[in-house]
Amino acid sequence: MTTEEERKSDYSSQEIENLKGHIKTWSGNTDLRKRILGFFEFLKSKGTRQILRRFKDAGVITSDHVDVWSSVRNQVMHGNLVSPWSPQELEERMRLLAELMHRLSMKYVEQHSP
């Protein structure tokens, strides 16, 4: 739903490489340095969270949609595959996620209709 240009990083390649070079020369904990250097791959383009915020700013989705996506994403990515929410909270989260997908789908159709 976004162009390659829209997914482009907010940071210049030169800035990223300069910081990466600085960290490579850091003489601290080797494991920490490797972990930080691995993070630089994420800086090459905008992530889902940044793109969702752009859609929120454009009025396509709401803050509630971004928040629910983030909370469910974080639970799953951190290994919590069992819902930590009450049945009512889970139902509301699922409703918001379905609405998020509906709104994004409608935006996609709008963008790609003749």
N, C-alpha and C positions, 0 to 999 in steps of 0.2 A: 504493500500500500504506500510505501515511501520510495522515492527515487534514491539512486546511489548517492547523489549529491546531498540529499536530506539526511542520509545515514552517516555522512562523513563526520569524522571526529571534530569536536570543538577546539582541539589542540593541534598545532602544526606538527608535522613530522619532525622538524628540527627541534622543537621544544621537547618532544617525547624522547628523541635520541640523546639530547643533552642531559636530560635527567637520568636516563638509563645509563649513560656513561658515568655519571657521577656516582650512581649506586653501585656500578660494577667495581669502582675503585674503593668503595667503603670497606674498611677492614674489620667490621663487626661480625656478628654471628653469620656463618656461612649459610645455614638453613634459612634464616630470615632473609638474607640477601637473595637467595634463589627464589623464595616465595614472592618477594616484591618484584623481581625481574619478570616472573611469570605473569604478573598482573598487567604488564604493559600491552599484552595482546588485546586486552579489553578496551584499551584507549584508542585503538585504530578506527573504531566506528562507534556510533551511538548504540546503546543497548535498548532493550525493550522498554525499560522504565523511562528513559529519556524520550522515546518516541511516544509512549502513552501520555506523558506530560504535555507533549506538543499537541496531541489530539484533545487533551483536556483544555489547554489554552485556547484552542480553536472552537471550543464548545461542542465537539463531537461526543465526548464522554464527560463524566463528572469526576470530582475528587474521590467520591465513594467508589467508583469503578477502579481507579488507580490504586486506592488503598486496599480494596479487597483482592485485586490481582496480586499485589505485593505481599499481603499477609498469607495467602494460600501458596504462592510461589515459594516464600521463605520456609513455610512449614514443610513442603514437599522436598525442597532442595537440601534441607537440613535433616532429612531422614525421618520426619514425622508423617508417616503414611496413614496414621489413624487420626481422625478429626479430634482436635482438642476443644471443639466448640459444642455447646449444647445443641440439641436438635433444631431449636428455633433459630439460633445464630447460624448454624450450618445451612439451613434452608434459605435464610436471607443472603448469605454469601453466594450460594449457588444461583439464586435469582439475579443478584448483581452481576455475577460472571456471565450468565446467559444474556443479560441485557447488554453487557459490554460487547460480547461477540456479535449480538444483533446490530448494535450501533456501528461497530467497525465494518460489519458486512454491508450494511446499508451505505456507508461512506464509500466502500470499495465499488459497489454497484453504481453509485452516483458518479464516481470518477471514471468508470470504464463503460458507461452507457453511451451509445452513439447520439 
